[in-house]
Amino acid sequence: RSSFLYLKEQPEYRDFDLFSNESVQPFLQVVDGCHVLSEFIIRVEVVKESFWYLRKMEEIGIDQALKLFGELNRSTGRLNVERLKQCYDCYLSKYNEYIGEAKQKTKEKSTLDDGIHFIVESVKTIKAEYANEYGSIESGGLIEIAKWDEEFKREKLPRILAGLSAVWSLLVSKDVSSSGKFLKPHCIQILCVMRLLSLDGSSPGVEHHLAEVLTGQGKSVILGFLSAILAFTGYEVRVICYSKYLATRDEEDFQEFFNTLNLNLTHSISYGTFGEMANEFVNPVFRNKQVSLRDLVKSIVLEHRSLKSLGTSSSDVSRTVLLIDEVDVFF
């Protein structure tokens, strides 16, 4: 039903069999490849959305997107459209290169995993080049955001983002790739990620930002890519939302993506609600033992114990980046 809504496009195909295969084959692949209901539901929904997504993907090109972006952000006075375009061109060139190489690897070995593995290893090499220069052994190879200079933001980050995007495309397109088409992040989503990471800025580091993403414009993908980049460079990431349902849904949707990149969903990236995050701070863990706020105050005030005597709290956020979804609930 979902695919044959586009039956009117059939005259544009060379023959009906080709149209039928592109419309039906993805669903057959899901049916044959799924043995668990939860996986089937997720994959069939991706296939269903892909028919609409593939047709809408090129409706707004990068030039039009940058024009709209510039108009909406004109009041800030700090948007460098030309630099964003340069970063996007670098990203797109590398993204197409990764997809092309992954297709070739897949064709040679008949498995998508080889293509994905090749991209992941390539992106790790880009990170290692910069980490050797700016990271430190003490920080576990962490590339501190404060040291993200113009070279890293304009040359390295777009290439890292391209690799992560290519991996995501290959994973979510595995049931529709038989048509030779791949779902890919929209240019507006990529521009949003770049802007949030201050790729258009010349000063080191990343500014704090608020971004307005309208319903249906792929906010979950933007947050997923931001989380992956930040975790990939050594940070822990907390994605916080007011809704437990939305937090759980996004975590499940991106679990395969994060796992493929060897980003642990427990330590590197975590999704949760405002309440869950607040409870962690109210009831911190010291030396693998949870301490309630009441006991903590009692130790400090009545027993005259210092926090240092308790050890290091798990609530240390010095290497954590907070990403807030639906931040407007605060206002």
Secondary structure, 3 states (H helix, E strand, C coil): CCHHHHHHHHHHCCCHHHHHHHHHHHHHHHHHHCCCHHHHHHHHHHHHHHHHHHHHCCCCCHHHHHHHHHHHCHHHCCCCHHHHHHHHHHHHHHHHHHHHHHHHHHHHHCCHHHHHHHHHHHHHHHHHHHHHHHCCCCCCCCCCHHHCCHHHHHHHHHHHHHHHHHHHHHHHCCCCHHHCCCCCCCHHHHHHHHHHCCCCCCCCCCCCCCCCCCCCCCHHHHHHHHHHHHHHCCCEEEEEECCHHHHHHHHHHHHHHHHHCCCCCCCCEEEEEHHHHHHHHHCCEECCEECCHHHHHHHHHCCCCCHHHHCCECCCCCCEEEEECCHHHHC
